[in-house]
Amino acid sequence: MSTTQVVLVILGTLAYFAVGSFTNVVIDRLPVHLAEPNKFGEEWDTRPWGEVFAGRSRCSGCGTDIVWHQNVPVMSWLALRGRCATCGVAIPGYTPVVELLCPLLFLGAVATIGIDDWRLLPALWLIPVGVAIAVIDLRTLIVPTRIVWPAFFVAVALSVLTAAIEGGWGWLLSAAVGVAVLAGPLFALWFLLPTGMGFGDVRLTVLLGWYLGFYSGVRPVAAVILALIALVVASLVGIVLGVVVLGARGRKAKVPFGPALVIAAFVCVALAPEILDPFDVFSLG
């Protein structure tokens, strides 16, 4: 790795600490608790983006603006011992986790894709989007449409740009196949058992299926294999997550599937060449 690349990695890591902090703002402000469940039985909805982005960072308990030295990723939460300096209300424990997870995922993407590979560009977008969706789903049992569809269209635009620069137009066909293979079974499951799974999970698989297909290379069969493996991984992660959630929230608690899908997508995108290598179907050109 050249000196320039090392500097880029360092600057990118620092930037993703800030990205993690902004992701926490979305996680905290976007969901809004409803006075009574809506027609779908959901207890949460989402605020318009204008309200999410309005104003400075502030305490959700007392509304006091957070000064800059109390807003340093990870360090401020530790210094404040996880509580607001003004009112003492607890700052959610996921806050430092998200702020640390985003730069770690950035480093993971760099390590597996490469700092000098344009295919890194769409992956950088998936990091905050995936983390935000997973944490919001854990908190509220909703996969926000306000995130999924805009994120999907941005992902498509970044993928097209990457394909144009690298000449990998076949990646886009594989991406479309990934959507069909990942979203298709979940749509069928939702259609047959609508009470067993929220439609938000189906929408999420459109976004994640695009990524799985795009990073599987130019052979559509590779996209099929990677998407099916991702479903298996998501199911296994979902079982583990279910045990944890039921243990923490009680046996009648609902278990979100969105976080398991996001984790499976992260793993399969990062390890796509290694996963597909035994099948001899991975190729970038």
C-alpha positions as CSV (number, residue, x, y, z in Angstrom):
1,M,0.0,0.0,0.0
2,S,1.4,3.4,-1.1
3,T,1.8,6.4,1.2
4,T,-1.2,8.1,-0.6
5,Q,-3.3,5.0,0.0
6,V,-2.4,4.9,3.7
7,V,-3.4,8.5,4.0
8,L,-6.7,7.9,2.2
9,V,-7.4,5.0,4.6
10,I,-6.7,7.1,7.7
11,L,-8.8,10.0,6.4
12,G,-11.6,7.6,5.4
13,T,-11.6,6.0,8.8
14,L,-11.8,9.4,10.6
15,A,-14.6,10.4,8.2
16,Y,-16.6,7.2,9.0
17,F,-16.5,8.1,12.7
18,A,-18.4,11.2,11.7
19,V,-20.6,9.1,9.4
20,G,-21.4,6.9,12.4
21,S,-22.3,9.9,14.5
22,F,-24.7,11.1,11.7
23,T,-26.1,7.6,11.4
24,N,-27.0,7.9,15.1
25,V,-28.9,11.1,14.4
26,V,-31.0,9.2,11.8
27,I,-31.6,6.3,14.1
28,D,-32.7,8.6,16.9
29,R,-34.8,11.0,15.0
30,L,-36.4,9.2,12.1
31,P,-38.7,6.8,14.0
32,V,-41.6,8.3,15.8
33,H,-43.8,6.3,18.3
34,L,-47.5,6.3,17.5
35,A,-50.2,6.9,20.1
36,E,-51.9,3.8,18.9
37,P,-51.0,1.1,16.3
38,N,-51.7,1.9,12.7
39,K,-53.7,-0.3,10.3
40,F,-50.7,-2.6,9.9
41,G,-50.4,-3.1,13.6
42,E,-47.1,-1.1,13.7
43,E,-46.5,1.1,16.8
44,W,-43.9,3.2,15.0
45,D,-43.8,5.4,11.9
46,T,-41.2,7.8,10.5
47,R,-40.7,11.5,10.4
48,P,-40.2,13.5,7.2
49,W,-36.5,14.0,6.4
50,G,-36.9,17.7,6.9
51,E,-37.6,17.1,10.6
52,V,-34.8,14.6,10.9
53,F,-32.2,17.0,9.6
54,A,-33.6,20.1,11.4
55,G,-31.5,21.7,14.1
56,R,-28.3,20.8,16.0
57,S,-27.7,17.6,17.9
58,R,-29.6,17.7,21.1
59,C,-30.6,15.5,24.1
60,S,-33.7,13.5,23.5
61,G,-34.6,13.9,27.1
62,C,-34.3,17.6,27.9
63,G,-33.8,19.0,24.4
64,T,-30.5,20.8,25.3
65,D,-28.2,21.4,22.4
66,I,-25.1,19.2,22.6
67,V,-21.9,21.3,22.4
68,W,-19.1,20.1,20.1
69,H,-16.8,18.6,22.8
70,Q,-19.8,16.4,23.9
71,N,-20.3,15.2,20.4
72,V,-17.0,13.5,19.7
73,P,-17.7,9.9,18.4
74,V,-17.3,7.2,21.1
75,M,-15.0,9.4,23.3
76,S,-17.8,11.7,24.4
77,W,-20.1,8.8,25.4
78,L,-17.3,7.3,27.5
79,A,-16.4,10.7,29.1
80,L,-20.1,11.3,29.9
81,R,-20.5,7.7,31.2
82,G,-23.4,7.3,28.8
83,R,-25.5,10.1,30.3
84,C,-26.6,13.6,29.3
85,A,-24.4,16.3,31.0
86,T,-27.5,18.4,31.7
87,C,-30.3,16.2,32.8
88,G,-28.5,12.9,33.4
89,V,-30.8,10.8,31.1
90,A,-29.1,7.7,29.7
91,I,-27.7,8.0,26.2
92,P,-28.6,4.8,24.3
93,G,-26.0,2.1,24.5
94,Y,-26.1,1.6,20.7
95,T,-24.6,5.1,20.2
96,P,-20.9,4.2,20.7
97,V,-21.5,0.9,19.0
98,V,-22.7,2.6,15.8
99,E,-20.0,5.2,15.9
100,L,-17.3,2.5,16.2
101,L,-19.0,0.0,13.8
102,C,-19.1,2.4,10.8
103,P,-15.3,2.9,10.6
104,L,-14.7,-0.7,11.3
105,L,-16.9,-1.7,8.4
106,F,-15.1,0.9,6.3
107,L,-11.8,-0.8,7.1
108,G,-13.3,-4.2,6.3
109,A,-14.6,-2.9,2.9
110,V,-11.1,-1.5,2.1
111,A,-9.5,-4.8,3.2
112,T,-11.7,-7.0,1.1
113,I,-12.4,-4.8,-2.0
114,G,-9.4,-2.5,-2.1
115,I,-8.8,1.2,-1.7
116,D,-8.0,1.6,-5.4
117,D,-11.0,-0.3,-6.7
118,W,-14.0,1.7,-7.8
119,R,-16.2,-1.1,-6.6
120,L,-15.6,0.2,-3.2
121,L,-17.8,3.2,-3.9
122,P,-21.2,1.5,-3.7
123,A,-20.1,-0.5,-0.6
124,L,-19.3,2.7,1.2
125,W,-22.9,3.8,0.8
126,L,-24.3,0.5,2.1
127,I,-22.4,0.8,5.4
128,P,-24.4,3.7,7.1
129,V,-27.6,2.6,5.3
130,G,-27.4,-1.0,6.5
131,V,-26.4,0.0,10.0
132,A,-29.2,2.5,10.3
133,I,-31.8,0.0,9.0
134,A,-30.6,-2.8,11.3
135,V,-30.6,-0.7,14.5
136,I,-34.0,1.0,13.7
137,D,-35.5,-2.5,13.1
138,L,-34.1,-3.8,16.4
139,R,-35.5,-0.8,18.2
140,T,-38.9,-0.4,16.5
141,L,-39.6,-3.5,14.4
142,I,-40.0,-1.4,11.3
143,V,-37.8,-1.2,8.1
144,P,-38.2,2.4,7.1
145,T,-39.4,2.9,3.6
146,R,-37.9,6.5,3.8
147,I,-34.5,4.9,3.9
148,V,-34.9,1.8,1.7
149,W,-36.1,3.3,-1.5
150,P,-33.9,6.4,-1.6
151,A,-30.9,4.2,-0.6
152,F,-31.8,1.7,-3.4
153,F,-31.8,4.4,-6.1
154,V,-28.6,5.9,-4.9
155,A,-27.0,2.4,-4.9
156,V,-28.1,1.8,-8.5
157,A,-26.6,5.2,-9.5
158,L,-23.3,4.4,-7.8
159,S,-23.3,1.0,-9.3
160,V,-23.9,2.4,-12.8
161,L,-21.1,4.9,-12.3
162,T,-18.7,2.2,-11.1
163,A,-19.6,-0.1,-14.0
164,A,-19.1,2.8,-16.5
165,I,-15.6,3.6,-15.0
166,E,-14.5,-0.1,-14.8
167,G,-16.3,-1.4,-17.9
168,G,-18.2,-3.9,-15.8
169,W,-21.6,-3.6,-17.4
170,G,-22.2,-7.3,-16.7
171,W,-22.2,-6.5,-13.0
172,L,-25.6,-4.7,-13.5
173,L,-27.2,-7.7,-15.0
174,S,-26.0,-9.8,-12.0
175,A,-27.3,-7.1,-9.7
176,A,-30.8,-7.5,-11.2
177,V,-30.6,-11.3,-10.9
178,G,-29.6,-10.8,-7.2
179,V,-32.7,-8.8,-6.6
180,A,-35.0,-11.4,-8.1
181,V,-33.4,-14.3,-6.3
182,L,-33.2,-12.6,-2.8
183,A,-36.5,-10.8,-2.9
184,G,-38.5,-13.4,-4.7
185,P,-38.6,-16.1,-2.0
186,L,-39.3,-13.5,0.7
187,F,-42.1,-11.9,-1.3
188,A,-43.6,-15.4,-1.8
189,L,-43.3,-16.1,2.0
190,W,-44.9,-12.7,2.8
191,F,-47.7,-13.4,0.3
192,L,-48.5,-16.8,1.8
193,L,-47.9,-15.8,5.5
194,P,-48.4,-12.0,5.7
195,T,-48.5,-12.1,9.5
196,G,-45.2,-13.9,9.7
197,M,-43.1,-11.2,8.1
198,G,-43.4,-7.5,7.5
199,F,-43.3,-6.2,3.9
200,G,-40.5,-3.9,5.0
201,D,-38.2,-7.0,5.0
202,V,-39.2,-7.7,1.4
203,R,-38.4,-4.1,0.4
204,L,-35.1,-4.4,2.1
205,T,-34.2,-7.5,0.1
206,V,-34.5,-5.5,-3.1
207,L,-31.7,-3.2,-1.9
208,L,-29.6,-6.0,-0.5
209,G,-30.2,-8.3,-3.5
210,W,-28.9,-5.6,-5.7
211,Y,-25.6,-5.4,-3.8
212,L,-25.2,-9.2,-3.6
213,G,-25.7,-9.5,-7.4
214,F,-23.4,-6.6,-8.1
215,Y,-20.5,-8.0,-6.1
216,S,-20.9,-11.5,-7.4
217,G,-19.3,-10.6,-10.7
218,V,-20.4,-10.8,-14.3
219,R,-21.9,-14.3,-14.3
220,P,-25.6,-14.4,-13.3
221,V,-25.3,-17.9,-11.9
222,A,-22.9,-16.4,-9.3
223,A,-25.6,-13.9,-8.3
224,V,-28.0,-16.8,-7.8
225,I,-25.6,-18.8,-5.7
226,L,-24.5,-15.8,-3.5
227,A,-28.1,-14.6,-2.9
228,L,-29.2,-18.1,-1.9
229,I,-26.2,-18.4,0.5
230,A,-27.1,-15.0,1.9
231,L,-30.6,-16.3,2.7
232,V,-29.1,-19.3,4.5
233,V,-26.7,-17.1,6.4
234,A,-29.6,-14.7,7.3
235,S,-31.7,-17.6,8.6
236,L,-28.9,-18.8,10.8
237,V,-28.2,-15.3,12.1
238,G,-31.9,-14.8,12.6
239,I,-32.0,-17.9,14.9
240,V,-29.2,-16.6,17.0
241,L,-30.7,-13.1,17.1
242,G,-34.1,-14.6,18.0
243,V,-32.6,-16.4,21.0
244,V,-31.0,-13.1,22.2
245,V,-34.1,-11.0,21.6
246,L,-36.5,-13.5,23.3
247,G,-34.1,-13.8,26.3
248,A,-33.9,-10.0,26.6
249,R,-37.5,-9.0,25.9
250,G,-39.5,-12.1,26.9
251,R,-40.9,-15.1,25.0
252,K,-43.7,-13.2,23.4
253,A,-41.4,-10.6,21.9
254,K,-41.3,-10.2,18.1
255,V,-38.0,-10.9,16.4
256,P,-36.9,-8.5,13.6
257,F,-35.4,-10.2,10.5
258,G,-34.0,-7.0,9.0
259,P,-30.7,-7.1,11.1
260,A,-30.1,-10.7,10.1
261,L,-30.5,-9.8,6.4
262,V,-28.2,-6.8,6.7
263,I,-25.5,-8.9,8.5
264,A,-25.8,-11.7,5.9
265,A,-25.4,-9.1,3.1
266,F,-22.4,-7.5,4.7
267,V,-20.7,-10.9,5.1
268,C,-21.5,-12.2,1.6
269,V,-20.5,-9.0,-0.1
270,A,-17.2,-8.9,1.7
271,L,-16.4,-12.5,1.1
272,A,-18.0,-13.0,-2.3
273,P,-14.8,-14.2,-4.1
274,E,-14.1,-16.7,-1.3
275,I,-17.7,-17.9,-1.1
276,L,-18.0,-18.3,-4.9
277,D,-14.6,-19.7,-5.5
278,P,-15.5,-23.4,-4.8
279,F,-18.2,-23.1,-7.4
280,D,-15.8,-21.7,-10.0
281,V,-18.3,-19.0,-11.1
282,F,-16.7,-15.7,-9.8
283,S,-15.4,-13.4,-12.5
284,L,-15.1,-9.6,-12.7
285,G,-14.8,-9.5,-16.5
